[in-house]
Amino acid sequence: MVVKTTRITIETESLLVVRRGKTIVTWCPACCAEAEAMTLEGTSLGDIPSTLIRGWLAAGKLHFWSPDGGPSLICLTSLLRCFESEDARRLPAPKPTVSKTGEGK
C-alpha cells in the first residue's frame, strides 16, 4: 500500500500600520524570549477595535506588561499573531488616506 502525501502551502500578506509607535528590543515575559516591543504612549493601532484588543488581552494572546518605572509595552510578535488570527480577518478594510499636499488624488 502506497501512501501519498500532498503538502499545500498558502502564503498570505498583511500590513498593520502603527502610527507614532516607538519600538525597543526587550524581554517579553510571556514569550520568555527577547522580542520587539512597542510603547503605548501616543500610539495608534489604526482601525483595530478596542474590544478586539481587550479580547486578545483577556485570552492571553496579546502580551502586555509594565516594567518597573517604564512605559507600558506590547510584544510585537504577539500583536502580529493576533492580527493574523481569524478574529482580525474580519476587520474592516483600512480607510484610504489623503495627503495634505493633494497627492494621491
Backbone atoms as SQL, in Angstrom:
CREATE TABLE atoms (id INTEGER PRIMARY KEY, chain TEXT, resi INTEGER, resn TEXT, atom TEXT, x REAL, y REAL, z REAL);
INSERT INTO atoms VALUES
  (1, 'A', 1, 'MET', 'N', 0.842, -1.180, 0.000),
  (2, 'A', 1, 'MET', 'CA', 0.000, 0.000, 0.000),
  (3, 'A', 1, 'MET', 'C', 0.888, 1.244, 0.000),
  (4, 'A', 2, 'VAL', 'N', 0.659, 2.119, -0.958),
  (5, 'A', 2, 'VAL', 'CA', 1.436, 3.345, -1.079),
  (6, 'A', 2, 'VAL', 'C', 0.608, 4.503, -0.530),
  (7, 'A', 3, 'VAL', 'N', 1.208, 5.268, 0.353),
  (8, 'A', 3, 'VAL', 'CA', 0.537, 6.431, 0.926),
  (9, 'A', 3, 'VAL', 'C', 1.121, 7.671, 0.284),
  (10, 'A', 4, 'LYS', 'N', 0.263, 8.493, -0.289),
  (11, 'A', 4, 'LYS', 'CA', 0.711, 9.750, -0.887),
  (12, 'A', 4, 'LYS', 'C', 0.432, 10.886, 0.075),
  (13, 'A', 5, 'THR', 'N', 1.376, 11.783, 0.146),
  (14, 'A', 5, 'THR', 'CA', 1.205, 12.963, 0.976),
  (15, 'A', 5, 'THR', 'C', 1.247, 14.188, 0.082),
  (16, 'A', 6, 'THR', 'N', 0.282, 15.042, 0.239),
  (17, 'A', 6, 'THR', 'CA', 0.238, 16.283, -0.521),
  (18, 'A', 6, 'THR', 'C', 0.416, 17.439, 0.454),
  (19, 'A', 7, 'ARG', 'N', 1.342, 18.306, 0.157),
  (20, 'A', 7, 'ARG', 'CA', 1.584, 19.467, 1.003),
  (21, 'A', 7, 'ARG', 'C', 1.079, 20.697, 0.262),
  (22, 'A', 8, 'ILE', 'N', 0.223, 21.455, 0.927),
  (23, 'A', 8, 'ILE', 'CA', -0.315, 22.692, 0.351),
  (24, 'A', 8, 'ILE', 'C', 0.199, 23.844, 1.200),
  (25, 'A', 9, 'THR', 'N', 0.848, 24.780, 0.557),
  (26, 'A', 9, 'THR', 'CA', 1.360, 25.956, 1.247),
  (27, 'A', 9, 'THR', 'C', 0.575, 27.171, 0.790),
  (28, 'A', 10, 'ILE', 'N', 0.058, 27.910, 1.755),
  (29, 'A', 10, 'ILE', 'CA', -0.682, 29.131, 1.447),
  (30, 'A', 10, 'ILE', 'C', 0.088, 30.293, 2.057),
  (31, 'A', 11, 'GLU', 'N', 0.475, 31.224, 1.235),
  (32, 'A', 11, 'GLU', 'CA', 1.177, 32.398, 1.719),
  (33, 'A', 11, 'GLU', 'C', 0.214, 33.565, 1.727),
  (34, 'A', 12, 'THR', 'N', 0.253, 34.308, 2.810),
  (35, 'A', 12, 'THR', 'CA', -0.604, 35.492, 2.911),
  (36, 'A', 12, 'THR', 'C', 0.254, 36.687, 3.282),
  (37, 'A', 13, 'GLU', 'N', -0.249, 37.835, 2.977),
  (38, 'A', 13, 'GLU', 'CA', 0.413, 39.074, 3.360),
  (39, 'A', 13, 'GLU', 'C', -0.558, 39.931, 4.123),
  (40, 'A', 14, 'SER', 'N', -0.046, 40.616, 5.115),
  (41, 'A', 14, 'SER', 'CA', -0.877, 41.569, 5.831),
  (42, 'A', 14, 'SER', 'C', -0.013, 42.765, 6.185),
  (43, 'A', 15, 'LEU', 'N', -0.671, 43.866, 6.393),
  (44, 'A', 15, 'LEU', 'CA', 0.017, 45.096, 6.731),
  (45, 'A', 15, 'LEU', 'C', -0.696, 45.717, 7.907),
  (46, 'A', 16, 'LEU', 'N', 0.042, 45.990, 8.946),
  (47, 'A', 16, 'LEU', 'CA', -0.501, 46.650, 10.122),
  (48, 'A', 16, 'LEU', 'C', 0.251, 47.963, 10.271),
  (49, 'A', 17, 'VAL', 'N', -0.469, 49.060, 10.210),
  (50, 'A', 17, 'VAL', 'CA', 0.147, 50.375, 10.323),
  (51, 'A', 17, 'VAL', 'C', -0.025, 50.864, 11.749),
  (52, 'A', 18, 'VAL', 'N', 1.089, 51.154, 12.379),
  (53, 'A', 18, 'VAL', 'CA', 1.079, 51.697, 13.731),
  (54, 'A', 18, 'VAL', 'C', 1.646, 53.099, 13.640),
  (55, 'A', 19, 'ARG', 'N', 0.836, 54.057, 13.992),
  (56, 'A', 19, 'ARG', 'CA', 1.264, 55.452, 13.882),
  (57, 'A', 19, 'ARG', 'C', 1.967, 55.891, 15.165),
  (58, 'A', 20, 'ARG', 'N', 3.076, 56.542, 14.971),
  (59, 'A', 20, 'ARG', 'CA', 3.868, 57.105, 16.065),
  (60, 'A', 20, 'ARG', 'C', 4.316, 56.060, 17.078),
  (61, 'A', 21, 'GLY', 'N', 4.547, 54.855, 16.634),
  (62, 'A', 21, 'GLY', 'CA', 4.989, 53.801, 17.540),
  (63, 'A', 21, 'GLY', 'C', 6.496, 53.848, 17.757),
  (64, 'A', 22, 'LYS', 'N', 6.899, 53.647, 18.986),
  (65, 'A', 22, 'LYS', 'CA', 8.324, 53.564, 19.323),
  (66, 'A', 22, 'LYS', 'C', 8.595, 52.138, 19.765),
  (67, 'A', 23, 'THR', 'N', 9.587, 51.504, 19.151),
  (68, 'A', 23, 'THR', 'CA', 9.880, 50.116, 19.489),
  (69, 'A', 23, 'THR', 'C', 11.248, 49.987, 20.145),
  (70, 'A', 24, 'ILE', 'N', 11.353, 48.955, 20.966),
  (71, 'A', 24, 'ILE', 'CA', 12.616, 48.606, 21.610),
  (72, 'A', 24, 'ILE', 'C', 12.723, 47.081, 21.603),
  (73, 'A', 25, 'VAL', 'N', 13.922, 46.574, 21.724),
  (74, 'A', 25, 'VAL', 'CA', 14.125, 45.137, 21.898),
  (75, 'A', 25, 'VAL', 'C', 14.276, 44.909, 23.395),
  (76, 'A', 26, 'THR', 'N', 13.419, 44.051, 23.927),
  (77, 'A', 26, 'THR', 'CA', 13.409, 43.800, 25.361),
  (78, 'A', 26, 'THR', 'C', 12.943, 42.370, 25.618),
  (79, 'A', 27, 'TRP', 'N', 12.926, 41.977, 26.869),
  (80, 'A', 27, 'TRP', 'CA', 12.486, 40.639, 27.248),
  (81, 'A', 27, 'TRP', 'C', 10.968, 40.637, 27.397),
  (82, 'A', 28, 'CYS', 'N', 10.304, 39.740, 26.656),
  (83, 'A', 28, 'CYS', 'CA', 8.859, 39.576, 26.796),
  (84, 'A', 28, 'CYS', 'C', 8.623, 38.462, 27.815),
  (85, 'A', 29, 'PRO', 'N', 7.986, 38.780, 28.942),
  (86, 'A', 29, 'PRO', 'CA', 7.775, 37.757, 29.964),
  (87, 'A', 29, 'PRO', 'C', 6.853, 36.625, 29.509),
  (88, 'A', 30, 'ALA', 'N', 5.939, 36.887, 28.599),
  (89, 'A', 30, 'ALA', 'CA', 5.027, 35.835, 28.132),
  (90, 'A', 30, 'ALA', 'C', 5.700, 34.921, 27.106),
  (91, 'A', 31, 'CYS', 'N', 6.517, 35.507, 26.216),
  (92, 'A', 31, 'CYS', 'CA', 7.245, 34.703, 25.216),
  (93, 'A', 31, 'CYS', 'C', 8.451, 33.998, 25.831),
  (94, 'A', 32, 'CYS', 'N', 8.928, 34.523, 26.953),
  (95, 'A', 32, 'CYS', 'CA', 10.167, 34.051, 27.585),
  (96, 'A', 32, 'CYS', 'C', 11.326, 34.142, 26.597),
  (97, 'A', 33, 'ALA', 'N', 11.362, 35.276, 25.875),
  (98, 'A', 33, 'ALA', 'CA', 12.406, 35.498, 24.876),
  (99, 'A', 33, 'ALA', 'C', 12.518, 37.000, 24.606),
  (100, 'A', 34, 'GLU', 'N', 13.649, 37.368, 23.988),
  (101, 'A', 34, 'GLU', 'CA', 13.783, 38.747, 23.541),
  (102, 'A', 34, 'GLU', 'C', 12.823, 38.983, 22.384),
  (103, 'A', 35, 'ALA', 'N', 12.185, 40.136, 22.385),
  (104, 'A', 35, 'ALA', 'CA', 11.234, 40.465, 21.321),
  (105, 'A', 35, 'ALA', 'C', 11.188, 41.973, 21.151),
  (106, 'A', 36, 'GLU', 'N', 10.756, 42.398, 19.991),
  (107, 'A', 36, 'GLU', 'CA', 10.499, 43.814, 19.798),
  (108, 'A', 36, 'GLU', 'C', 9.212, 44.149, 20.516),
  (109, 'A', 37, 'ALA', 'N', 9.222, 45.256, 21.221),
  (110, 'A', 37, 'ALA', 'CA', 8.039, 45.705, 21.944),
  (111, 'A', 37, 'ALA', 'C', 7.787, 47.162, 21.602),
  (112, 'A', 38, 'MET', 'N', 6.544, 47.552, 21.704),
  (113, 'A', 38, 'MET', 'CA', 6.135, 48.907, 21.350),
  (114, 'A', 38, 'MET', 'C', 5.585, 49.589, 22.596),
  (115, 'A', 39, 'THR', 'N', 6.012, 50.822, 22.813),
  (116, 'A', 39, 'THR', 'CA', 5.451, 51.590, 23.916),
  (117, 'A', 39, 'THR', 'C', 4.062, 52.074, 23.518),
  (118, 'A', 40, 'LEU', 'N', 3.234, 52.300, 24.489),
  (119, 'A', 40, 'LEU', 'CA', 1.859, 52.703, 24.210),
  (120, 'A', 40, 'LEU', 'C', 1.639, 54.209, 24.242),
  (121, 'A', 41, 'GLU', 'N', 2.639, 54.958, 24.625),
  (122, 'A', 41, 'GLU', 'CA', 2.486, 56.404, 24.734),
  (123, 'A', 41, 'GLU', 'C', 2.345, 57.037, 23.361),
  (124, 'A', 42, 'GLY', 'N', 1.209, 57.652, 23.080),
  (125, 'A', 42, 'GLY', 'CA', 0.982, 58.353, 21.820),
  (126, 'A', 42, 'GLY', 'C', 0.880, 57.449, 20.615),
  (127, 'A', 43, 'THR', 'N', 0.521, 56.180, 20.825),
  (128, 'A', 43, 'THR', 'CA', 0.469, 55.212, 19.739),
  (129, 'A', 43, 'THR', 'C', -0.967, 54.970, 19.312),
  (130, 'A', 44, 'SER', 'N', -1.167, 54.813, 18.023),
  (131, 'A', 44, 'SER', 'CA', -2.473, 54.467, 17.481),
  (132, 'A', 44, 'SER', 'C', -2.360, 53.131, 16.768),
  (133, 'A', 45, 'LEU', 'N', -3.266, 52.211, 17.072),
  (134, 'A', 45, 'LEU', 'CA', -3.264, 50.913, 16.410),
  (135, 'A', 45, 'LEU', 'C', -4.226, 50.898, 15.235),
  (136, 'A', 46, 'GLY', 'N', -4.422, 52.032, 14.633),
  (137, 'A', 46, 'GLY', 'CA', -5.216, 52.106, 13.410),
  (138, 'A', 46, 'GLY', 'C', -6.672, 51.781, 13.646),
  (139, 'A', 47, 'ASP', 'N', -7.221, 50.928, 12.790),
  (140, 'A', 47, 'ASP', 'CA', -8.648, 50.627, 12.815),
  (141, 'A', 47, 'ASP', 'C', -8.997, 49.377, 13.621),
  (142, 'A', 48, 'ILE', 'N', -8.086, 48.897, 14.462),
  (143, 'A', 48, 'ILE', 'CA', -8.383, 47.713, 15.262),
  (144, 'A', 48, 'ILE', 'C', -9.294, 48.138, 16.411),
  (145, 'A', 49, 'PRO', 'N', -10.501, 47.565, 16.487),
  (146, 'A', 49, 'PRO', 'CA', -11.423, 47.944, 17.564),
  (147, 'A', 49, 'PRO', 'C', -10.853, 47.613, 18.938),
  (148, 'A', 50, 'SER', 'N', -11.077, 48.504, 19.892),
  (149, 'A', 50, 'SER', 'CA', -10.557, 48.289, 21.245),
  (150, 'A', 50, 'SER', 'C', -11.163, 47.041, 21.880),
  (151, 'A', 51, 'THR', 'N', -12.387, 46.665, 21.495),
  (152, 'A', 51, 'THR', 'CA', -12.989, 45.445, 22.044),
  (153, 'A', 51, 'THR', 'C', -12.198, 44.211, 21.616),
  (154, 'A', 52, 'LEU', 'N', -11.690, 44.227, 20.395),
  (155, 'A', 52, 'LEU', 'CA', -10.884, 43.109, 19.904),
  (156, 'A', 52, 'LEU', 'C', -9.562, 43.039, 20.663),
  (157, 'A', 53, 'ILE', 'N', -8.941, 44.185, 20.884),
  (158, 'A', 53, 'ILE', 'CA', -7.678, 44.229, 21.635),
  (159, 'A', 53, 'ILE', 'C', -7.900, 43.736, 23.064),
  (160, 'A', 54, 'ARG', 'N', -8.987, 44.177, 23.700),
  (161, 'A', 54, 'ARG', 'CA', -9.281, 43.714, 25.065),
  (162, 'A', 54, 'ARG', 'C', -9.520, 42.205, 25.092),
  (163, 'A', 55, 'GLY', 'N', -10.162, 41.676, 24.059),
  (164, 'A', 55, 'GLY', 'CA', -10.371, 40.228, 23.971),
  (165, 'A', 55, 'GLY', 'C', -9.063, 39.469, 23.865),
  (166, 'A', 56, 'TRP', 'N', -8.142, 39.982, 23.040),
  (167, 'A', 56, 'TRP', 'CA', -6.824, 39.349, 22.915),
  (168, 'A', 56, 'TRP', 'C', -6.079, 39.382, 24.241),
  (169, 'A', 57, 'LEU', 'N', -6.179, 40.515, 24.959),
  (170, 'A', 57, 'LEU', 'CA', -5.510, 40.625, 26.259),
  (171, 'A', 57, 'LEU', 'C', -6.107, 39.638, 27.257),
  (172, 'A', 58, 'ALA', 'N', -7.432, 39.564, 27.304),
  (173, 'A', 58, 'ALA', 'CA', -8.108, 38.669, 28.250),
  (174, 'A', 58, 'ALA', 'C', -7.777, 37.200, 27.968),
  (175, 'A', 59, 'ALA', 'N', -7.620, 36.867, 26.695),
  (176, 'A', 59, 'ALA', 'CA', -7.304, 35.482, 26.316),
  (177, 'A', 59, 'ALA', 'C', -5.819, 35.168, 26.463),
  (178, 'A', 60, 'GLY', 'N', -5.007, 36.173, 26.754),
  (179, 'A', 60, 'GLY', 'CA', -3.569, 35.962, 26.881),
  (180, 'A', 60, 'GLY', 'C', -2.846, 35.874, 25.546),
  (181, 'A', 61, 'LYS', 'N', -3.532, 36.223, 24.464),
  (182, 'A', 61, 'LYS', 'CA', -2.911, 36.165, 23.137),
  (183, 'A', 61, 'LYS', 'C', -2.010, 37.372, 22.891),
  (184, 'A', 62, 'LEU', 'N', -2.392, 38.519, 23.419),
  (185, 'A', 62, 'LEU', 'CA', -1.617, 39.750, 23.250),
  (186, 'A', 62, 'LEU', 'C', -0.816, 39.979, 24.525),
  (187, 'A', 63, 'HIS', 'N', 0.491, 40.072, 24.394),
  (188, 'A', 63, 'HIS', 'CA', 1.380, 40.210, 25.555),
  (189, 'A', 63, 'HIS', 'C', 1.546, 41.693, 25.895),
  (190, 'A', 64, 'PHE', 'N', 1.181, 42.041, 27.110),
  (191, 'A', 64, 'PHE', 'CA', 1.186, 43.422, 27.584),
  (192, 'A', 64, 'PHE', 'C', 1.757, 43.427, 28.992),
  (193, 'A', 65, 'TRP', 'N', 2.695, 44.306, 29.257),
  (194, 'A', 65, 'TRP', 'CA', 3.262, 44.413, 30.594),
  (195, 'A', 65, 'TRP', 'C', 3.793, 45.807, 30.825),
  (196, 'A', 66, 'SER', 'N', 4.001, 46.124, 32.109),
  (197, 'A', 66, 'SER', 'CA', 4.541, 47.427, 32.510),
  (198, 'A', 66, 'SER', 'C', 5.786, 47.188, 33.347),
  (199, 'A', 67, 'PRO', 'N', 6.969, 47.419, 32.755),
  (200, 'A', 67, 'PRO', 'CA', 8.195, 47.248, 33.545),
  (201, 'A', 67, 'PRO', 'C', 8.277, 48.308, 34.649),
  (202, 'A', 68, 'ASP', 'N', 9.004, 47.990, 35.704),
  (203, 'A', 68, 'ASP', 'CA', 9.154, 48.941, 36.815),
  (204, 'A', 68, 'ASP', 'C', 9.712, 50.271, 36.327),
  (205, 'A', 69, 'GLY', 'N', 8.972, 51.329, 36.573),
  (206, 'A', 69, 'GLY', 'CA', 9.437, 52.671, 36.236),
  (207, 'A', 69, 'GLY', 'C', 9.427, 52.990, 34.756),
  (208, 'A', 70, 'GLY', 'N', 8.875, 52.133, 33.917),
  (209, 'A', 70, 'GLY', 'CA', 8.879, 52.386, 32.480),
  (210, 'A', 70, 'GLY', 'C', 7.474, 52.419, 31.909),
  (211, 'A', 71, 'PRO', 'N', 7.385, 52.760, 30.642),
  (212, 'A', 71, 'PRO', 'CA', 6.062, 52.806, 29.997),
  (213, 'A', 71, 'PRO', 'C', 5.525, 51.403, 29.728),
  (214, 'A', 72, 'SER', 'N', 4.215, 51.289, 29.582),
  (215, 'A', 72, 'SER', 'CA', 3.596, 50.005, 29.250),
  (216, 'A', 72, 'SER', 'C', 4.039, 49.562, 27.870),
  (217, 'A', 73, 'LEU', 'N', 4.195, 48.236, 27.682),
  (218, 'A', 73, 'LEU', 'CA', 4.713, 47.693, 26.428),
  (219, 'A', 73, 'LEU', 'C', 3.793, 46.609, 25.878),
  (220, 'A', 74, 'ILE', 'N', 3.772, 46.493, 24.551),
  (221, 'A', 74, 'ILE', 'CA', 3.080, 45.410, 23.849),
  (222, 'A', 74, 'ILE', 'C', 4.118, 44.672, 23.027),
  (223, 'A', 75, 'CYS', 'N', 4.111, 43.346, 23.137),
  (224, 'A', 75, 'CYS', 'CA', 5.015, 42.499, 22.348),
  (225, 'A', 75, 'CYS', 'C', 4.538, 42.498, 20.897),
  (226, 'A', 76, 'LEU', 'N', 5.401, 42.924, 19.976),
  (227, 'A', 76, 'LEU', 'CA', 5.017, 42.997, 18.569),
  (228, 'A', 76, 'LEU', 'C', 4.831, 41.625, 17.943),
  (229, 'A', 77, 'THR', 'N', 5.548, 40.621, 18.427),
  (230, 'A', 77, 'THR', 'CA', 5.360, 39.265, 17.918),
  (231, 'A', 77, 'THR', 'C', 3.941, 38.791, 18.210),
  (232, 'A', 78, 'SER', 'N', 3.478, 39.015, 19.433),
  (233, 'A', 78, 'SER', 'CA', 2.120, 38.590, 19.783),
  (234, 'A', 78, 'SER', 'C', 1.079, 39.446, 19.063),
  (235, 'A', 79, 'LEU', 'N', 1.348, 40.728, 18.861),
  (236, 'A', 79, 'LEU', 'CA', 0.416, 41.595, 18.141),
  (237, 'A', 79, 'LEU', 'C', 0.257, 41.122, 16.704),
  (238, 'A', 80, 'LEU', 'N', 1.358, 40.749, 16.076),
  (239, 'A', 80, 'LEU', 'CA', 1.292, 40.253, 14.701),
  (240, 'A', 80, 'LEU', 'C', 0.514, 38.941, 14.637),
  (241, 'A', 81, 'ARG', 'N', 0.749, 38.051, 15.597),
  (242, 'A', 81, 'ARG', 'CA', -0.002, 36.784, 15.630),
  (243, 'A', 81, 'ARG', 'C', -1.501, 37.045, 15.794),
  (244, 'A', 82, 'CYS', 'N', -1.854, 37.973, 16.670),
  (245, 'A', 82, 'CYS', 'CA', -3.265, 38.315, 16.870),
  (246, 'A', 82, 'CYS', 'C', -3.858, 38.911, 15.607),
  (247, 'A', 83, 'PHE', 'N', -3.101, 39.794, 14.984),
  (248, 'A', 83, 'PHE', 'CA', -3.590, 40.469, 13.790),
  (249, 'A', 83, 'PHE', 'C', -3.833, 39.481, 12.662),
  (250, 'A', 84, 'GLU', 'N', -3.023, 38.447, 12.585),
  (251, 'A', 84, 'GLU', 'CA', -3.169, 37.452, 11.532),
  (252, 'A', 84, 'GLU', 'C', -4.169, 36.350, 11.894),
  (253, 'A', 85, 'SER', 'N', -4.714, 36.417, 13.091),
  (254, 'A', 85, 'SER', 'CA', -5.665, 35.391, 13.534),
  (255, 'A', 85, 'SER', 'C', -7.017, 35.536, 12.829),
  (256, 'A', 86, 'GLU', 'N', -7.849, 34.584, 13.035),
  (257, 'A', 86, 'GLU', 'CA', -9.180, 34.578, 12.424),
  (258, 'A', 86, 'GLU', 'C', -9.999, 35.804, 12.821),
  (259, 'A', 87, 'ASP', 'N', -9.852, 36.245, 14.075),
  (260, 'A', 87, 'ASP', 'CA', -10.605, 37.412, 14.538),
  (261, 'A', 87, 'ASP', 'C', -10.275, 38.650, 13.722),
  (262, 'A', 88, 'ALA', 'N', -9.007, 38.853, 13.454),
  (263, 'A', 88, 'ALA', 'CA', -8.578, 40.072, 12.768),
  (264, 'A', 88, 'ALA', 'C', -8.945, 40.062, 11.294),
  (265, 'A', 89, 'ARG', 'N', -9.153, 38.904, 10.716),
  (266, 'A', 89, 'ARG', 'CA', -9.515, 38.846, 9.300),
  (267, 'A', 89, 'ARG', 'C', -10.880, 39.464, 9.048),
  (268, 'A', 90, 'ARG', 'N', -11.656, 39.608, 10.096),
  (269, 'A', 90, 'ARG', 'CA', -12.980, 40.199, 9.962),
  (270, 'A', 90, 'ARG', 'C', -12.961, 41.708, 10.166),
  (271, 'A', 91, 'LEU', 'N', -11.783, 42.285, 10.298),
  (272, 'A', 91, 'LEU', 'CA', -11.682, 43.738, 10.475),
  (273, 'A', 91, 'LEU', 'C', -12.109, 44.455, 9.208),
  (274, 'A', 92, 'PRO', 'N', -12.629, 45.662, 9.344),
  (275, 'A', 92, 'PRO', 'CA', -12.980, 46.417, 8.143),
  (276, 'A', 92, 'PRO', 'C', -11.723, 46.775, 7.365),
  (277, 'A', 93, 'ALA', 'N', -11.872, 46.965, 6.074),
  (278, 'A', 93, 'ALA', 'CA', -10.744, 47.371, 5.229),
  (279, 'A', 93, 'ALA', 'C', -10.253, 48.735, 5.686),
  (280, 'A', 94, 'PRO', 'N', -8.934, 48.983, 5.628),
  (281, 'A', 94, 'PRO', 'CA', -8.405, 50.286, 6.037),
  (282, 'A', 94, 'PRO', 'C', -8.971, 51.399, 5.178),
  (283, 'A', 95, 'LYS', 'N', -9.171, 52.539, 5.822),
  (284, 'A', 95, 'LYS', 'CA', -9.681, 53.694, 5.099),
  (285, 'A', 95, 'LYS', 'C', -8.539, 54.352, 4.338),
  (286, 'A', 96, 'PRO', 'N', -8.768, 54.740, 3.078),
  (287, 'A', 96, 'PRO', 'CA', -7.710, 55.427, 2.334),
  (288, 'A', 96, 'PRO', 'C', -7.435, 56.785, 2.956),
  (289, 'A', 97, 'THR', 'N', -6.182, 57.159, 2.931),
  (290, 'A', 97, 'THR', 'CA', -5.814, 58.469, 3.467),
  (291, 'A', 97, 'THR', 'C', -5.452, 59.394, 2.325),
  (292, 'A', 98, 'VAL', 'N', -5.755, 60.655, 2.508),
  (293, 'A', 98, 'VAL', 'CA', -5.422, 61.670, 1.512),
  (294, 'A', 98, 'VAL', 'C', -4.380, 62.569, 2.127),
  (295, 'A', 99, 'SER', 'N', -3.284, 62.752, 1.417),
  (296, 'A', 99, 'SER', 'CA', -2.217, 63.586, 1.963),
  (297, 'A', 99, 'SER', 'C', -2.638, 65.049, 1.950),
  (298, 'A', 100, 'LYS', 'N', -2.010, 65.829, 2.811),
  (299, 'A', 100, 'LYS', 'CA', -2.331, 67.242, 2.924),
  (300, 'A', 100, 'LYS', 'C', -1.864, 68.061, 1.737),
  (301, 'A', 101, 'THR', 'N', -0.920, 67.515, 0.950),
  (302, 'A', 101, 'THR', 'CA', -0.393, 68.271, -0.168),
  (303, 'A', 101, 'THR', 'C', -1.209, 68.063, -1.438),
  (304, 'A', 102, 'GLY', 'N', -2.243, 67.209, -1.343),
  (305, 'A', 102, 'GLY', 'CA', -3.090, 66.973, -2.508),
  (306, 'A', 102, 'GLY', 'C', -2.627, 65.793, -3.337),
  (307, 'A', 103, 'GLU', 'N', -1.526, 65.150, -2.949),
  (308, 'A', 103, 'GLU', 'CA', -1.058, 63.982, -3.679),
  (309, 'A', 103, 'GLU', 'C', -2.003, 62.827, -3.411),
  (310, 'A', 104, 'GLY', 'N', -2.082, 61.901, -4.300),
  (311, 'A', 104, 'GLY', 'CA', -2.913, 60.730, -4.101),
  (312, 'A', 104, 'GLY', 'C', -4.340, 60.918, -4.551),
  (313, 'A', 105, 'LYS', 'N', -4.635, 62.051, -5.193),
  (314, 'A', 105, 'LYS', 'CA', -5.987, 62.279, -5.690),
  (315, 'A', 105, 'LYS', 'C', -6.196, 61.598, -6.999);
